[in-house]
Amino acid sequence: MQAYRAKLLYFRSSGDPRQSAVFETDGMLVVGPNAAGTQVVLAIGSYHDVRPSFPDVPVLHLKDRIIAPGFVDLHSHYPQIDVIGSPADGLLPWLENYTFPEEKRFVVPGYCAQAATFYVAENLRNGITTALTFATSHPASVQALFAAAQQQRVRLITGLCLMDRHAPADLLNQRAAGGRCDATEQSLLDSEALIRQWHGVDRLGYAITPRFAPTSTDAQLRGAGELAAKYPDVWIQSHVAENKLEVQWARELFPASRSYLSTYADFGLMRQRAVYAHCIHFDDDDRALMRDTGAAAAISPTSNLFLGSGFFDYAGADRVGFNYGLANDVGGGTSFSPFHTMLGAYFVAREGQTKTGLTLSPQHLWWQHTAGAARALGLQGIVGNLLPGCEADLVVLNPQATPLLARKTGRAESLDELLLAMIVLGDDRLIEKTVISQAAHQHSSNHISE
């Protein structure tokens, strides 16, 4: 067992997420193996309350530091790490001119491996300990990412990107050499083989992954839905209603569906553990469909702002009621940093405030990137929090990491003031250490006091 003494930030398991944070100014966190050998939180609370129950456990005193849950990122594209910051008029030209050319490179296993290693390391450097991410249409890209994640013991969910039309020919799912199946059937066979190989191994999970409805035929979407029914504990991920031109295109391709979102439901792709990125251009029927099926939205504010896609309607989501969480969307997004993502969400809510009066509390922003995102994945009580029984993924924050941050956090008179200061001024320098089970990834060689 290992105990930490520090300031502690975590979340109540129930109640209003806008005010659900718990902050211990002198706290103690105890971690150790559960019956299965996984490092989990054994106890958390004030130092003086917890210490008597663990008198002989060694304590690492992290003076003036904050221990918080590792961040959970609901949507990204690991093959797009070199696409960040590429200029484009909007989503569709950005895909054509930058994203698709880069993803073609992932036909080479060695290229996949180095990108996967970088992606996992960059997540850890920024305090992201659980991620749901896209690979490409090449099976090698999935193999490489699972291998890199397994090596670092992180919790990661990904899957083969399903595309059998409306994309460059060398990015469409390919028929196996000498095989009897067409490319669409082969993509489904490849997906099932990857499910059997990787899903549930260590901390890894598989996601059935149509890129978005316009790049899949009816046959591919139907087959994906059949896989989802056959393997009910795997995840599903895709995109929906990100851009108005995309919405129009999807409606032209699937006129029998009530809406773009309904297309996925019509093919059996909406249920718990289904996560749809963006979800911007919705009506209340769409929101009710999300709620009633248990699907969740991955909100990608920096990507939506960068590509000019629109603003997620927080007021509408809360009025109808469905799950959501935050995501960086590499590389439509602008940073791996959860602080940048939370700040982007704050800006989005500010825009909505002109219409609804809604704003997002700093606690709610942080919850969306930790406990809320875990709930959206169906992993509440497992990741995204530091309550007893949660896996011991955590970050050590240094609120004095930069001169301006130290000045501002030092003057904070409430938890919301402290959290918002870190959201507005924070970046990877605020993450002093990321801890995954027994593996620690140190980002600073000093400032840790015993």
C-alpha positions in Angstrom: 0.0 0.0 0.0 1.0 3.6 -0.5 -0.5 6.7 1.1 -0.3 10.3 -0.1 -0.8 13.4 2.0 -1.8 16.4 -0.1 -4.7 18.6 -1.1 -7.3 16.3 -2.6 -9.9 16.9 -5.3 -12.5 14.3 -6.1 -16.3 14.1 -6.7 -19.3 12.8 -4.8 -20.9 9.8 -6.5 -24.3 11.5 -6.7 -25.9 14.9 -6.6 -25.6 18.0 -8.8 -22.4 17.8 -10.9 -22.2 21.6 -10.9 -21.4 21.4 -7.2 -20.2 17.9 -6.6 -16.5 18.5 -6.0 -14.9 17.6 -2.6 -11.7 19.4 -1.7 -9.6 18.4 1.2 -7.0 21.0 2.1 -5.1 18.4 4.2 -6.1 15.1 2.8 -4.9 11.5 2.8 -5.3 9.1 -0.1 -4.5 5.4 0.4 -4.0 3.1 -2.6 -3.3 -0.6 -2.8 -4.2 -3.8 -4.6 -7.7 -5.2 -4.7 -8.5 -8.9 -4.8 -7.7 -9.0 -8.5 -4.3 -7.3 -8.0 -5.4 -3.9 -9.5 -4.2 -0.8 -7.7 -7.3 0.9 -6.4 -8.2 3.6 -3.9 -8.7 2.1 -0.5 -9.5 5.2 1.5 -9.7 9.0 1.0 -10.6 11.9 3.3 -8.9 14.3 5.7 -5.5 13.3 6.9 -6.6 13.3 10.6 -9.6 11.1 9.8 -7.8 8.5 7.6 -4.4 8.2 9.2 -5.5 6.3 12.3 -6.9 3.5 10.2 -3.6 3.1 8.3 -0.9 3.9 11.0 1.8 1.8 9.4 1.4 2.7 5.7 4.2 4.9 4.4 3.0 8.4 3.5 4.4 10.5 0.7 3.8 14.1 1.7 3.2 16.3 -1.4 3.2 19.7 0.2 1.3 22.4 -1.6 0.3 19.9 -4.3 -3.2 18.8 -5.4 -4.0 15.2 -6.2 -6.9 14.8 -8.5 -8.4 12.0 -10.7 -6.7 11.3 -14.0 -8.6 12.9 -16.9 -10.9 10.9 -19.1 -11.0 12.0 -22.8 -14.1 10.9 -24.6 -13.0 11.4 -28.2 -9.8 11.8 -30.2 -8.0 10.6 -33.3 -4.6 9.2 -32.5 -3.6 9.3 -36.2 -4.1 13.0 -36.3 -1.3 14.2 -34.0 0.4 15.9 -37.0 -2.9 17.4 -38.3 -3.3 19.8 -35.4 -3.2 23.4 -36.5 -3.9 22.8 -40.2 -5.8 25.7 -41.9 -9.1 24.9 -43.6 -12.5 26.5 -44.4 -14.4 23.8 -42.4 -14.8 20.2 -41.6 -15.1 18.6 -45.0 -12.2 20.5 -46.8 -10.1 19.9 -43.7 -10.7 16.1 -44.0 -9.9 16.1 -47.7 -6.8 18.3 -47.6 -5.1 17.3 -44.3 -6.7 14.4 -42.5 -7.1 11.8 -45.2 -3.6 12.4 -46.6 -2.1 11.9 -43.2 -4.1 8.8 -42.4 -2.9 7.2 -45.6 0.5 7.0 -44.0 -0.8 4.4 -41.5 -0.6 1.7 -44.0 3.0 1.3 -42.7 3.1 -0.6 -39.4 6.3 1.2 -38.3 4.6 4.6 -38.8 1.6 3.4 -36.7 3.9 2.3 -33.9 5.8 5.5 -33.5 2.6 7.6 -33.7 0.9 5.3 -31.1 3.8 5.6 -28.7 3.8 9.4 -29.1 0.0 9.6 -28.6 0.1 7.6 -25.4 3.0 9.5 -24.0 1.4 12.9 -24.8 -1.8 11.8 -23.1 0.1 10.9 -20.0 2.1 14.1 -20.1 -1.2 16.0 -20.0 -2.7 13.9 -17.3 -5.1 11.9 -19.5 -5.3 8.4 -18.1 -8.3 7.0 -20.0 -9.1 7.7 -23.6 -11.6 6.7 -26.3 -9.9 7.2 -29.6 -10.1 6.5 -33.3 -7.5 4.5 -35.2 -7.5 4.4 -39.1 -9.0 1.9 -41.5 -5.7 -0.1 -41.3 -5.7 -3.0 -38.9 -2.1 -2.3 -38.2 -3.1 1.1 -36.7 -5.3 -0.7 -34.1 -2.7 -3.3 -33.3 0.0 -0.6 -32.7 -2.2 1.5 -30.4 -3.3 -1.4 -28.3 0.3 -2.5 -27.9 1.5 0.9 -26.9 -1.4 1.3 -24.4 -0.8 -2.1 -22.9 2.9 -1.4 -22.4 2.0 1.7 -20.4 -0.9 0.1 -18.5 -3.3 2.8 -19.5 -7.0 2.3 -20.0 -7.7 2.8 -23.7 -10.6 2.1 -26.0 -10.2 2.1 -29.8 -11.2 0.2 -33.0 -10.8 -0.2 -36.7 -12.2 2.8 -38.6 -15.0 1.6 -40.9 -15.2 3.4 -44.2 -16.3 1.7 -47.5 -17.3 4.7 -49.6 -16.9 8.5 -50.0 -13.2 8.6 -49.1 -9.9 8.2 -50.9 -9.7 4.7 -52.4 -6.6 3.8 -50.5 -8.3 4.7 -47.2 -11.4 2.6 -47.7 -11.5 -0.7 -45.9 -9.6 -3.2 -48.1 -10.4 -6.7 -49.2 -7.8 -9.1 -47.9 -5.3 -10.3 -50.6 -6.6 -13.4 -52.2 -9.7 -13.4 -49.9 -13.2 -14.4 -50.9 -14.9 -11.5 -49.1 -15.5 -8.0 -50.5 -14.0 -5.1 -48.6 -17.1 -4.4 -46.6 -17.4 -7.9 -45.3 -13.6 -8.0 -44.7 -13.8 -4.9 -42.5 -16.4 -6.5 -40.3 -14.3 -9.7 -40.1 -11.3 -7.7 -39.2 -13.3 -5.8 -36.5 -14.5 -9.1 -34.9 -11.0 -10.5 -34.9 -9.7 -7.4 -33.2 -12.5 -7.6 -30.6 -11.5 -11.2 -29.8 -7.9 -10.4 -29.6 -8.0 -7.2 -27.5 -11.3 -6.5 -25.8 -11.0 -6.9 -22.1 -7.3 -7.6 -22.1 -5.6 -5.8 -19.3 -7.2 -2.3 -19.3 -8.1 -2.3 -23.0 -11.5 -2.1 -24.7 -12.7 -2.3 -28.2 -15.0 0.2 -29.9 -17.0 -0.6 -33.1 -16.1 2.5 -35.1 -17.9 3.7 -38.2 -16.2 7.0 -39.1 -19.5 8.7 -39.7 -22.6 7.5 -41.5 -21.8 9.1 -44.9 -18.6 7.1 -45.3 -20.3 3.7 -44.7 -22.8 1.9 -46.9 -26.0 0.4 -45.5 -24.3 -3.0 -45.5 -21.4 -1.8 -43.4 -23.6 0.0 -40.9 -25.9 -3.0 -40.7 -22.9 -5.3 -40.1 -21.6 -3.0 -37.4 -25.0 -3.1 -35.7 -24.9 -6.9 -35.8 -21.5 -6.9 -34.2 -22.8 -4.6 -31.5 -25.6 -7.0 -30.8 -23.2 -9.9 -30.7 -20.8 -8.2 -28.3 -22.9 -6.0 -26.0 -20.1 -5.0 -23.7 -17.9 -3.4 -26.4 -18.2 0.3 -27.1 -19.5 2.1 -30.2 -18.1 5.4 -31.4 -18.7 7.7 -34.3 -19.5 11.3 -35.3 -22.8 13.0 -35.7 -24.2 16.5 -36.4 -20.9 18.2 -36.3 -21.2 20.5 -39.3 -24.3 21.7 -41.2 -23.0 20.6 -44.6 -22.3 17.2 -43.1 -25.8 17.0 -41.7 -27.3 17.9 -45.1 -25.1 15.2 -46.8 -26.2 12.5 -44.3 -29.8 13.4 -44.8 -29.4 13.0 -48.6 -27.7 9.6 -48.2 -30.2 8.2 -45.6 -33.6 9.8 -46.4 -35.5 7.0 -44.7 -34.1 8.0 -41.3 -35.9 10.7 -39.3 -32.6 12.5 -38.7 -28.8 12.1 -39.1 -28.7 10.7 -35.5 -31.6 8.4 -36.1 -29.6 6.7 -38.9 -27.4 5.1 -36.3 -30.4 3.9 -34.3 -31.9 2.5 -37.4 -28.8 0.2 -37.8 -28.7 -0.8 -34.1 -25.8 1.5 -33.2 -27.3 3.4 -30.3 -27.2 2.0 -26.8 -25.2 2.3 -23.5 -21.5 2.5 -24.3 -22.2 4.3 -27.5 -20.4 7.6 -27.7 -21.1 10.1 -30.5 -18.7 13.0 -31.0 -20.0 16.6 -31.4 -23.8 16.3 -31.3 -24.2 20.0 -32.1 -27.0 20.3 -34.6 -29.7 18.5 -32.7 -33.4 18.9 -32.1 -35.2 17.7 -29.0 -36.2 14.4 -30.7 -32.5 13.8 -31.2 -31.8 14.6 -27.5 -34.5 12.3 -26.4 -33.1 9.5 -28.6 -29.7 10.0 -26.9 -31.4 9.8 -23.5 -33.6 6.9 -24.2 -30.9 4.7 -25.7 -28.3 5.6 -23.1 -25.9 6.9 -25.7 -23.5 9.8 -24.7 -22.1 12.9 -26.4 -18.4 13.6 -26.6 -18.2 17.4 -26.5 -15.1 18.7 -28.4 -15.2 22.5 -27.8 -11.7 23.5 -29.2 -12.3 21.5 -32.3 -15.8 23.0 -32.8 -14.4 26.5 -32.3 -11.4 25.9 -34.6 -13.3 24.4 -37.5 -16.3 26.7 -37.0 -18.7 23.8 -36.6 -21.0 25.3 -34.0 -21.7 25.3 -30.3 -22.8 22.3 -28.2 -26.2 23.2 -26.6 -25.6 22.5 -22.9 -29.0 23.9 -21.9 -30.8 21.6 -24.4 -28.8 18.6 -23.3 -29.7 19.2 -19.6 -33.3 20.1 -20.3 -33.9 16.7 -22.1 -31.3 14.8 -20.2 -28.5 12.7 -21.7 -24.9 11.9 -20.7 -22.0 13.9 -22.0 -18.3 14.6 -21.3 -15.3 16.4 -22.7 -12.8 15.5 -25.4 -9.9 17.1 -27.2 -10.6 15.6 -30.7 -7.0 15.5 -31.9 -6.3 17.0 -34.5 -9.4 19.1 -35.1 -8.9 20.3 -31.6 -6.0 22.5 -30.6 -4.4 20.8 -27.7 -4.1 17.6 -25.7 -4.4 19.7 -22.5 -7.6 19.1 -20.5 -7.3 22.6 -19.2 -7.5 24.0 -22.8 -10.5 21.7 -23.4 -12.3 22.8 -20.3 -11.6 26.5 -21.1 -13.1 25.9 -24.6 -16.2 24.5 -23.0 -16.4 27.6 -20.7 -16.3 29.8 -23.8 -19.0 27.7 -25.5 -21.3 28.0 -22.4 -20.6 31.8 -22.4 -21.9 32.0 -26.0 -25.0 30.0 -24.9 -25.5 32.3 -22.0 -26.6 35.1 -24.4 -29.6 32.9 -25.2 -30.3 30.8 -22.1 -28.5 32.4 -19.1 -26.5 29.2 -18.7 -22.9 29.2 -17.5 -20.7 26.3 -16.5 -19.3 26.2 -13.0 -15.6 25.3 -12.7 -16.6 22.2 -10.8 -18.9 21.1 -13.6 -16.2 21.7 -16.2 -13.8 19.5 -14.2 -16.5 16.9 -13.6 -17.1 16.7 -17.4 -13.5 15.7 -18.0 -13.3 13.1 -15.2 -16.3 11.6 -13.4 -18.8 12.7 -16.0 -16.8 11.4 -18.9 -16.4 8.1 -17.0 -20.2 7.9 -16.5 -20.6 8.5 -20.3 -18.4 5.5 -20.9 -20.2 3.3 -18.4 -17.1 3.3 -16.2 -18.4 5.3 -13.3 -16.8 4.1 -10.0 -13.9 2.6 -12.0 -12.1 5.7 -13.5 -12.5 9.4 -13.3 -12.7 9.7 -9.6 -10.8 8.9 -6.4 -13.6 7.3 -4.3 -12.8 3.9 -2.7 -12.8 1.1 -5.3 -11.8 3.4 -8.2 -8.6 2.4 -10.1 -5.7 4.4 -8.8 -5.2 6.7 -11.8 -4.3 10.1 -10.6 -2.5 13.4 -11.3 -0.4 15.5 -9.1 -1.0 19.2 -9.8 1.4 22.0 -9.0 -0.6 25.2 -8.8 2.6 27.2 -8.6 3.8 25.8 -11.9 4.2 29.2 -13.6 4.6 32.6 -12.0 1.1 33.9 -13.1 -0.5 30.6 -12.0 1.1 30.8 -8.6 0.1 34.4 -8.2 -3.5 33.7 -9.1 -4.1 30.4 -7.2 -2.4 31.9 -4.2 -5.2 34.5 -4.0 -8.1 32.1 -4.5 -10.7 32.3 -1.8 -13.0 29.5 -2.9 -12.8 26.2 -4.7 -14.4 27.6 -7.8 -11.8 30.4 -7.9 -9.0 27.9 -7.6 -10.4 25.6 -10.2 -11.1 28.3 -12.7 -7.6 29.8 -12.3 -6.1 26.4 -13.2 -8.5 25.9 -16.1 -7.8 29.4 -17.6 -4.0 29.5 -16.9 -3.1 25.8 -16.9 -1.4 23.6 -19.4 0.9 20.6 -19.4 3.2 22.4 -16.9 0.5 22.1 -14.3 0.7 18.3 -14.4 3.6 17.5 -12.3 3.1 13.7 -12.2 0.7 11.2 -13.8 0.3 7.9 -11.9 -1.1 4.8 -13.5 -1.4 1.9 -11.1 2.2 1.2 -10.1 3.7 3.1 -13.1 4.4 6.8 -12.6 5.3 9.2 -15.4 7.2 12.1 -13.8 7.2 15.4 -15.7 9.3 17.4 -13.2 12.5 16.4 -11.4 11.9 18.7 -8.4 9.2 20.3 -6.3 8.2 17.0 -4.7 8.7 17.0 -0.9 8.6 13.9 1.2 
